[in-house]
Amino acid sequence: MNSARCWWLLTGILLSVLVGCQQSQPAPMPPEIIIISTSAVPEDPSDKAWQAVPEYTAKLLLQDLVDPRLMEPSTQEVRVRAITDGKEVAFRLQWNDPTKDDLPGPTGFCDACAVQLPAKIEPTVPPPQMGELGRQVEIVYWNAAWQATVDGRGDSIKDIYPNAAVDHYPFQAKPLEEDPNTQHAMALRYAPARALGNQMAGPRKTPVQDLIAEGPGTLTPVKTGGSHGRGQRIQDNWAVVLIRHLPAGLGESAGSQIALAVWEGSHSEAGARKMRTGWIPLKLEISSGKTLSNLPLDPLNTVSHHYRFGISPSSKTYEIDASFESEENISKASSDDGNNPNVYELGTDLTLL
């Protein structure tokens, strides 16, 4: 089992959470965003693999340096986890947002988020405000309206405004129903942006977009970026996974930096009006086959109260079990998504034990 992963799991979880007779304490936050090496990167924000990854809480700042500025704060923080399979890197962002804003319109703004990395790993980094001339930054941007389209919501007037009354569109004329090719050509005549291949015109096939910039006002889409992702609501939170190629040169001995941004639609945030971070250190932990010399023991370590550990080298998954002593915590054992209601199970595969 990876030494870094063992450290975070066993110190942050076993020693504070699984000892049921003690009051639960939060796991210590790492000083940087740590990318954990795994066999695959999950696109689903609810995938159990994310439970094994250390979480970094980034405090957000007003974007009040470049016009149009955001002068009143909204989202306070965003929680980040990162996983790589050696080819791609996935960032999972989660933040509190009581309102779901995914309907575009002339006066409507949508929830969104983004991650930004320097285009090159160098001893110094460009300014976090979109880089600078000659020093590009690469951005992966997610939008809630695009996610709704990918999830199946149409993007016609009727889909977006169900109570709207439309008299007639020429491409919906009855005679054209028997000639789909002519009907499609007519529809494009009334949708010039789509006819020209404008990515913003929809319909979207992915909820994310690759962008590059060399300073404020230089944001440019990248047609062949290849990034992908998925966002979903978890109670009053957005949880979004953004997946891009692993930056060239990033390794255990050569870290990088990352900056984050969140837009709250109900707060009229769009474009430069956003909450953001400065640069945050980004560190890659590669599995090296290191092991712990000693596994921790339950304080009682009896037949009924002990820790169990299981790993699968082929799938690079693991499971850790423990029995609660506290009556207050016993009920948690039956709601941990595991296959044993009598013990508390944690890990990336809860069927190993």
N, C-alpha and C positions, 0 to 999 in steps of 0.2 A: 504494500500500500504506500502511496506517495507520502513522503515525510511531511510536506507542507499541509497536505490534506489531513493527515493524522493529527497534526498539531491543532488545526482549527476544529476538527470534529471532536477530538477527545478532550481537549482543554475547554473549548467553548461550549460543548454540549454535554458530554458525560459528566464532567466535574461540576456543572452548575444546574443542568436540567434533569439528568437521569437519576440523580441522588434524590429520590422522592421525599426524604425526610427533611430536606432543607428547602428554604425558599428559593424559587427560580431566579436566576440572575442572567442578564443578557450576555451573550458571547462578546469577547473583546473585539473591537473593530480594528481591522488591519490599517496600517499607515498609508497604504496605497491600494489601488484596485488590482487584485491578483487574478490573473487568468489561469485557471486550472486546466491541465491537459487531460482529455478524455478521448474515447474512441469515436464519439459522434457529438455534433452540436445540436441541441434540441431547439426547434423553432417554437414549440408550444410553451408559453409562459408558465403553464401549470405542470410541466414535466417534473417528475420527482428528482431528476438529476440536479436540478437547481438547489435542492436542499443541502447538497454536499459542498456547496461553493461558498466561500467567505463573502460576506456582504459589506459593502462600503456605503456609508451614508454621506452624500455630498450636499452641503449647504448651498442654496441657490442665492444669486445676487441679482439685483436689478440691472438690466441693460440700459444704463443711463449715460453712456459715453458717445453714442452715435445716434443721430436723428433717423427715424422717429424714436424717441426714447420712451422707456417705461418708467413712470415716476412713482407708481404705487405698487408695492410688492403683492404677490399672489402666492404661488406655490413656494413653500419654505424649503423643502428638501426633496431629493430623489435618491432612492436606494438602488445600488448597482451590483450586479454579479457578472462574471465573465467566464466563458468556457471556450476552449479551442480543441480541434482535432488535428492540428498541424497544418491544415490548409485554410480553414475558415476560422473566424473568431466571432462568437455570439455574445452580445451584451444584453442583459436583462435589466430593464429600468422599471421601477415601480414608484408611483407617487400618488398622494391623496388628491382627489378631485371629485367633490360630491356631485357635480353636474356632468352629464354626458353630452358633449357638444360635437356632433358628427354630421350636422346638416348644413351644407354650404348655402350661401345666399348673399345678396347685396349688402346686407347689414349683419350677417351671421358669420361668426368666426369659429373655427374648429380646433379641438384639442390636438396637440402634436408634440413630438419630441425629436431630438437629434443627438448623435454623437459625432465628435470631430477629432481627427487625429492629424498630426503633421504628415505631409506626403512623403517626407524623408526623415529617417532617424539620424539626427545630428547632435553634436554636443550642446547646442542651444536650440530653442524652439522659437518659431515666429510668434507674434502677438496672438493671444487667444481670440481676439476680435476678428475672426475670419482670415487670419494670416496677414501677409504683406507681399508687396511686389517681389517676384522672384522666389518666394517661399510659400508654396501652395499648402493648403490644408484640404483634407478629404472629409466629406460630410455624408452621413447616412441619415435621411430624414423620413419620419413616419407621420402620417396624417390620419386622424380618426375618420374623416369622410371617405378617404380611399379604402380604409379597412371595411367600412360599411358596404362599399361597392363590391369589394372582393368577397365579402361574406354573403352576397346575394341581393343586396338592395339595388334596384335599377337606378339609372341616372336620367330618366326622362322627366319632363315637367310633372307628369302625373305621379311618378315615384317620389319626387322631392316635395311637390306641393299637391297632395291628394285631393284637396278641395278646389283646385284650380279648374276653371272652365275653359276649354279650348274648342273653338268653332271648327277649325279645319286646318290641316297641314297638307300641302300639295302632295307630299310623298305618301300620304295615307289614302289617296284617292282609290276608289274601288277598282278601276281598270288596271291599276298597277299591281294589285294583289296576285295576278296571274303571271307577272313578269318580275321575279325577285331581283334580277340584275338591274333592270331599269329603275325599280323602286329604290334600290340601294344607291344608285348613282344620283337619283333625285334627292335622297336624304342628305348625301354629302354636299349637294349644292346649297342646302340650307344649314350646313354645319361646316363652314370653311376651315375652321381650326382642325377638325378631325380629318378633313380631306388632305390637309398639309402634314398630317402626322404629328401634330402638337400633342406632347405627352400630357399636358394639363387638361386637354379636352375630354379625356376618358374615351370609353370606359376603362377603368384601371384593371390590370391583371395582377398587380402587386401593390401593397399599401406603402411601399418605401420607394425612395428615389435617391440616387447617387448624385452628389454635387461636389464641385471644387470651387475654391475661392483664393484670391490673392489680396485680400483686404476688403473692407466694407464696400458694398455696392458692386462687387465683381462676381457674385454668385452665378455659377454656370452649371446646367445639368450635364451629366455624363450618361450617354446613351448605352454604353457597354460596361457599366460598372458591375453588374451582376449581383448586387446586394439584394437581400430579401429579408422577410421578417413577418411578425404577426403581433397584433395587440388584442387585448381582451379586458373586459371589466371584471374586477374582483371586488365585490361590494362597492365601497366608495373610492376605489382606486383604479387607476389604469396600470396594467402590467404589459410591457411591450418588449419583445425580443427583436433586436436588430443584428443581422448577420452579414458580415463583409469578409473579404479576403484577409488573411493574416498579413499584417504589414511586413514587407521585405526587410530582413535584418533584425527583426524582433526576436530575442532569445533570452535565456536566463542571465547572460552577461551583458545584454544590451536592451535596456528597457525603453519605454517611450512615454508619451504623455497623452492624455485624453481630456476633452472638454465636453460638457453636457449642456443641453438646453431643453426647456419645457415651455410650451405655450398653453395657456388656459383660455379656451374660447369664450367662456362666459365673462371673462375679464377684458374682452376686446383685444386679445393679444394676437398679433400676426406679424410676419416679417421681423424687423428689428425689435419690435415690442415683445419682449420675452424675458423669462427668468433664466439665468445661465450661471455657469461656473467659470473659474479660471482653469489653468492647466492642472491636472491631477496626475501624479505618477502612476504609470502602468507597468506592472511586473508580470512576467511569464514564468510559471512554475511547470517544468517538464518532468513527467514521471521518470524516475531514474532507478526504480527498484529498491530504494532504501526502505528499511523497515525500522520499527521501534524495537529497542532492545527488550523492553518490558511493557506488557499491556496492563492498563490500570485494573484494579480489583474493586469490586463492590465493597463498601465499608463493612458489610456483614459477611458477604461471600459464603452464603449457606446454600443449601439445596433449593430453597424457595426464593432467595434473594442473591442474584449474581448477574454478572454481565456475560453476554454471549456475542461473539464476533464471527462473521462469515464473509468471505470474499470469493469472487469468481475471476480468476486470472484471464480467462478467455474473453469475457464480456467487460472486464474491468469495472465490475459492480461490487457492492458490499452491503452488509446489513449489520446493525448493532442493536442488541436487545437489552433491556433492563427491566427489573420489577420494582414498582413503586412501593414505598413503605407508607407514605402519607395517605390517609383516607381522602384527603382533598384532591389528590392527583390520580388516584386509581382509575377513575372514570376515563381519563385521557387514553388509557391503553386500548380501549375499544373504538376510538375515533382517530387512529393514526394511519388509516388506510392499509394496515398490515393484515396478515392472515392469522394472527394469534391474538384474540381479544384479552388475553391475560397478562401480556407483557407489552411494554412500550417499545415500538420498532421504529428505527430510523435508518435511512440509507437510500441507495439508488435502485435496489431491487429487494423489496420486502418479502420475497418468496424464498430467499436463500436458506432461511432457518425455520 
